[in-house]
Amino acid sequence: DNVDSVRIDRSGDGLLSDAGAYILISDYSFQHTGGSSFLASASDGLDDFLYEGDIIKISTQTDPSVFYEIVSLSDGIIVLDKPFDGDTSASSYVTRYFGFRYIIYFDGNAMHTDGNDSSGFMPLQGSNFVVTEPNNC
């Protein structure tokens, strides 16, 4: 009713691959702590980017065809579904992989809130919505 238009962009081919949909998590680096565990450079906000069940690759892994699944994420510590095989001395970056990734754009009069108007639409931060430019047309 208050939304004038919706646009959905889809990326990926339905398969987990380097040619598919992925996001490099560049705000955090990770240090191997043994076995299948990594410690993030910071824990604040990490759960906005990574979730249990995510399929990832790690920049310092030996075999680029291997995917890891996050089985636990707590206080900046990531535990993977299998032992890590790669360079354990260097800091790493994580890339999240998807079969498909959808970006949904909404536009309409109710989409533009000034912070005082409770009738506008404002996704919750920390949900699966990423507000890239709040209140911007």
Backbone as numpy.savetxt, mean C-alpha at the origin, in Angstrom:
# Nx Ny Nz CAx CAy CAz Cx Cy Cz
-26.61 10.75 -5.21 -27.44 11.94 -5.21 -26.57 13.20 -5.21
-25.49 13.22 -4.40 -24.63 14.39 -4.34 -23.38 14.25 -5.18
-23.22 13.14 -5.88 -22.03 12.91 -6.69 -22.38 13.14 -8.14
-21.65 14.06 -8.81 -21.91 14.35 -10.21 -21.31 13.32 -11.14
-20.14 12.80 -10.79 -19.51 11.81 -11.66 -18.56 10.92 -10.87
-18.38 9.73 -11.39 -17.44 8.76 -10.82 -16.62 8.21 -11.98
-15.30 8.14 -11.80 -14.45 7.53 -12.81 -13.60 6.47 -12.12
-13.47 5.32 -12.75 -12.68 4.22 -12.19 -11.57 3.88 -13.18
-10.35 3.94 -12.71 -9.19 3.51 -13.50 -8.70 2.18 -12.95
-8.50 1.21 -13.83 -8.00 -0.09 -13.41 -6.64 -0.32 -14.02
-5.71 -0.82 -13.20 -4.41 -1.22 -13.72 -4.17 -2.67 -13.32
-3.28 -3.32 -14.04 -2.99 -4.72 -13.78 -3.70 -5.62 -14.78
-3.20 -6.83 -14.86 -3.77 -7.80 -15.80 -4.38 -9.01 -15.09
-4.55 -8.91 -13.78 -5.12 -10.01 -13.01 -4.09 -10.97 -12.48
-2.84 -10.80 -12.90 -1.75 -11.69 -12.47 -0.76 -10.90 -11.63
-0.14 -11.57 -10.69 0.93 -10.95 -9.93 2.20 -10.99 -10.78
2.65 -9.83 -11.22 3.85 -9.77 -12.05 4.41 -8.37 -12.02
5.65 -8.23 -12.46 6.27 -6.90 -12.53 5.61 -6.03 -13.59
4.89 -6.64 -14.52 4.17 -5.88 -15.54 2.76 -5.52 -15.08
2.36 -6.02 -13.92 1.02 -5.78 -13.40 0.95 -4.55 -12.52
-0.01 -4.56 -11.61 -0.24 -3.43 -10.72 0.61 -3.57 -9.46
1.29 -2.49 -9.08 2.10 -2.52 -7.88 2.32 -1.10 -7.36
2.73 -1.02 -6.09 3.05 0.26 -5.45 4.36 0.08 -4.69
5.34 0.91 -4.98 6.59 0.94 -4.22 6.34 1.74 -2.95
6.62 1.14 -1.81 6.47 1.81 -0.51 7.81 2.49 -0.22
7.98 3.71 -0.71 9.27 4.39 -0.61 9.43 5.23 0.65
8.36 5.41 1.42 8.43 6.21 2.64 9.12 5.48 3.79
9.30 4.18 3.66 9.88 3.37 4.73 10.97 2.47 4.16
12.03 2.30 4.91 13.02 1.28 4.57 12.91 0.18 5.61
13.41 -0.99 5.27 13.26 -2.16 6.14 14.60 -2.84 6.31
14.87 -3.26 7.54 16.10 -3.98 7.86 15.75 -5.40 8.28
16.42 -6.37 7.66 16.19 -7.78 7.99 16.64 -8.03 9.42
15.80 -8.71 10.22 16.15 -8.98 11.62 16.32 -10.47 11.88
16.23 -11.28 10.83 16.42 -12.72 10.99 15.25 -13.50 10.45
15.52 -14.67 9.85 14.47 -15.55 9.35 13.57 -14.88 8.35
12.33 -14.64 8.75 11.35 -14.04 7.85 10.86 -12.69 8.38
11.64 -12.04 9.23 11.21 -10.79 9.86 12.02 -9.58 9.39
11.32 -8.45 9.30 11.94 -7.17 8.95 11.42 -6.11 9.90
12.26 -5.13 10.17 11.88 -3.99 11.01 11.86 -2.74 10.14
10.74 -2.01 10.19 10.60 -0.78 9.41 11.38 0.35 10.05
11.78 1.31 9.23 12.52 2.48 9.72 11.67 3.32 10.67
10.36 3.22 10.57 9.42 3.89 11.49 8.13 3.07 11.49
7.42 3.09 12.60 6.16 2.34 12.64 4.95 3.24 12.46
5.11 4.55 12.72 3.99 5.47 12.58 3.52 5.54 11.14
2.26 5.24 10.92 1.66 5.32 9.59 1.91 4.14 8.69
2.73 3.19 9.11 3.03 2.04 8.25 1.78 1.25 7.90
0.85 1.14 8.87 -0.38 0.38 8.61 -1.33 1.11 7.65
-0.96 2.29 7.17 -1.71 2.94 6.09 -1.24 2.45 4.73
-0.08 1.79 4.68 0.52 1.35 3.42 0.57 -0.16 3.25
0.77 -0.88 4.35 0.92 -2.33 4.30 -0.07 -2.99 5.25
-0.55 -4.19 4.85 -1.56 -4.90 5.62 -1.22 -6.39 5.65
-1.67 -7.08 6.68 -1.54 -8.54 6.69 -2.24 -9.09 5.47
-1.61 -10.05 4.82 -2.17 -10.64 3.61 -1.65 -10.01 2.33
-0.95 -8.88 2.42 -0.39 -8.24 1.22 0.66 -9.14 0.59
0.72 -9.10 -0.73 1.73 -9.81 -1.50 2.80 -8.79 -1.86
4.05 -9.09 -1.53 5.12 -8.12 -1.70 6.37 -8.74 -2.32
7.26 -7.86 -2.77 8.64 -8.21 -3.08 9.52 -7.25 -2.30
10.75 -7.67 -2.03 11.69 -6.89 -1.26 12.89 -6.59 -2.16
13.32 -5.33 -2.15 14.32 -4.87 -3.11 15.64 -5.64 -3.06
15.99 -6.24 -1.94 17.27 -6.94 -1.82 17.14 -8.46 -1.94
15.98 -8.95 -2.41 15.83 -10.41 -2.53 16.64 -10.94 -3.69
17.09 -12.19 -3.56 17.94 -12.82 -4.55 17.18 -13.19 -5.81
16.04 -13.83 -5.67 15.25 -14.30 -6.81 14.10 -13.33 -7.08
14.16 -12.58 -8.17 13.12 -11.58 -8.44 11.75 -12.17 -8.80
11.67 -13.48 -8.98 10.38 -14.10 -9.32 9.59 -14.51 -8.08
10.21 -14.40 -6.89 9.56 -14.83 -5.64 8.69 -13.72 -5.08
7.49 -14.09 -4.65 6.60 -13.19 -3.93 6.52 -13.66 -2.48
6.41 -12.70 -1.57 6.23 -13.00 -0.15 4.86 -12.48 0.27
4.27 -13.13 1.27 3.02 -12.66 1.85 3.29 -12.18 3.27
2.70 -11.05 3.63 2.82 -10.55 5.00 1.83 -11.32 5.86
2.34 -12.08 6.83 1.47 -12.85 7.72 1.24 -12.13 9.04
2.11 -11.17 9.35 1.95 -10.40 10.58 2.58 -9.03 10.39
1.93 -8.02 10.95 2.45 -6.65 10.90 2.07 -5.98 12.21
3.07 -5.68 13.04 2.80 -5.09 14.34 4.00 -4.27 14.80
3.76 -3.04 15.22 4.80 -2.16 15.75 5.99 -2.04 14.81
5.74 -1.99 13.51 6.81 -1.82 12.53 7.56 -3.09 12.19
7.13 -4.23 12.72 7.78 -5.51 12.42 6.90 -6.29 11.45
7.48 -6.65 10.31 6.79 -7.44 9.30 7.31 -8.87 9.38
6.39 -9.83 9.41 6.77 -11.24 9.35 6.21 -11.80 8.05
7.09 -12.46 7.29 6.72 -13.02 5.99 6.33 -14.48 6.10
5.71 -15.00 5.05 5.24 -16.38 5.04 6.34 -17.42 4.85
7.55 -16.98 4.49 8.68 -17.90 4.31 9.97 -17.15 4.62
11.04 -17.87 4.93 12.30 -17.20 5.23 12.78 -16.37 4.05
13.38 -15.25 4.36 13.88 -14.33 3.34 15.18 -14.84 2.77
15.31 -14.77 1.44 16.54 -15.15 0.74 17.02 -13.93 -0.02
18.08 -13.32 0.47 18.61 -12.13 -0.18 19.66 -11.47 0.67
20.02 -10.24 0.30 21.03 -9.48 1.04 20.42 -9.00 2.35
20.91 -9.51 3.45 20.37 -9.17 4.76 21.13 -8.03 5.44
22.20 -7.54 4.80 23.01 -6.49 5.42 22.56 -5.09 5.02
21.84 -4.97 3.92 21.43 -3.66 3.41 19.97 -3.38 3.74
19.64 -2.10 3.85 18.24 -1.71 4.00 17.50 -2.03 2.72
16.22 -2.37 2.85 15.39 -2.77 1.71 14.18 -1.87 1.57
13.59 -1.91 0.39 12.30 -1.28 0.15 11.32 -2.37 -0.24
10.05 -2.13 0.06 9.00 -3.11 -0.21 8.11 -2.59 -1.33
7.70 -3.51 -2.20 6.74 -3.20 -3.26 5.53 -4.11 -3.07
4.34 -3.51 -3.00 3.07 -4.26 -2.91 2.59 -4.60 -4.31
2.14 -5.83 -4.50 1.64 -6.28 -5.80 0.17 -6.63 -5.72
-0.53 -6.40 -6.82 -1.96 -6.65 -6.94 -2.24 -7.33 -8.27
-3.27 -8.16 -8.30 -3.74 -8.67 -9.58 -4.35 -7.51 -10.39
-5.18 -6.75 -9.71 -5.76 -5.53 -10.26 -5.67 -4.45 -9.20
-5.56 -3.22 -9.62 -5.63 -2.08 -8.71 -6.62 -1.09 -9.31
-7.56 -0.65 -8.47 -8.57 0.30 -8.91 -8.37 1.63 -8.21
-8.43 2.70 -8.98 -8.44 4.05 -8.41 -9.78 4.66 -8.78
-10.51 5.08 -7.76 -11.86 5.61 -7.96 -11.84 7.11 -7.70
-12.33 7.87 -8.68 -12.40 9.32 -8.56 -13.87 9.72 -8.46
-14.19 10.53 -7.45 -15.53 11.07 -7.27 -15.47 12.56 -7.54
-16.54 13.11 -8.08 -16.64 14.55 -8.21 -18.10 14.94 -8.07
-18.32 16.08 -7.48 -19.68 16.58 -7.30 -19.69 17.68 -6.26
-20.80 18.36 -6.15 -20.90 19.48 -5.22 -20.65 19.05 -3.78
-21.13 17.89 -3.39 -20.97 17.43 -2.02 -19.56 16.93 -1.74
-18.75 16.81 -2.77 -17.39 16.31 -2.59 -16.45 17.40 -2.07
-16.89 18.63 -2.10 -16.02 19.75 -1.74 -16.44 20.30 -0.39
-15.83 19.76 0.64 -16.16 20.21 1.98 -15.17 21.26 2.43
-15.62 22.14 3.28 -14.72 23.15 3.82 -14.30 22.83 5.25
-14.63 21.64 5.71 -14.29 21.23 7.06 -15.39 21.53 8.06
-16.28 22.45 7.72 -17.38 22.81 8.61 -18.69 22.18 8.16
-18.71 21.68 6.94 -19.93 21.14 6.35 -19.95 19.63 6.54
-20.85 19.12 7.36 -20.90 17.69 7.64 -21.61 16.90 6.55
-22.20 17.60 5.56 -22.92 16.87 4.51 -22.02 16.41 3.37
-20.79 16.88 3.32 -19.88 16.47 2.25 -19.30 15.10 2.51
-18.68 14.53 1.49 -18.08 13.20 1.58 -16.60 13.34 1.89
-16.14 12.74 2.96 -14.72 12.74 3.31 -14.35 11.33 3.76
-13.61 10.57 2.92 -13.23 9.21 3.32 -12.40 9.23 4.60
-12.49 8.17 5.36 -11.70 8.05 6.58 -10.24 7.81 6.23
-9.35 8.56 6.84 -7.93 8.30 6.65 -7.62 6.94 7.28
-6.72 6.20 6.67 -6.36 4.90 7.19 -7.24 3.78 6.64
-8.28 4.15 5.89 -9.11 3.13 5.25 -8.45 2.80 3.91
-9.15 2.10 3.05 -8.59 1.80 1.74 -8.68 2.99 0.79
-9.26 4.10 1.25 -9.28 5.32 0.45 -8.04 6.13 0.76
-7.41 6.64 -0.27 -6.28 7.52 -0.10 -6.69 8.89 -0.61
-6.75 9.86 0.27 -7.15 11.21 -0.10 -5.90 11.91 -0.59
-5.82 12.10 -1.90 -4.60 12.67 -2.48 -4.58 14.19 -2.38
-5.70 14.83 -2.59 -5.79 16.28 -2.48 -7.16 16.63 -1.90
-7.29 16.59 -0.57 -8.60 16.87 0.03 -9.09 18.26 -0.34
-10.38 18.35 -0.59 -11.06 19.61 -0.85 -10.53 20.35 -2.07
-9.99 19.61 -3.02 -9.44 20.24 -4.21 -10.21 19.75 -5.42
-10.58 20.64 -6.27 -11.33 20.28 -7.48 -10.41 20.06 -8.64
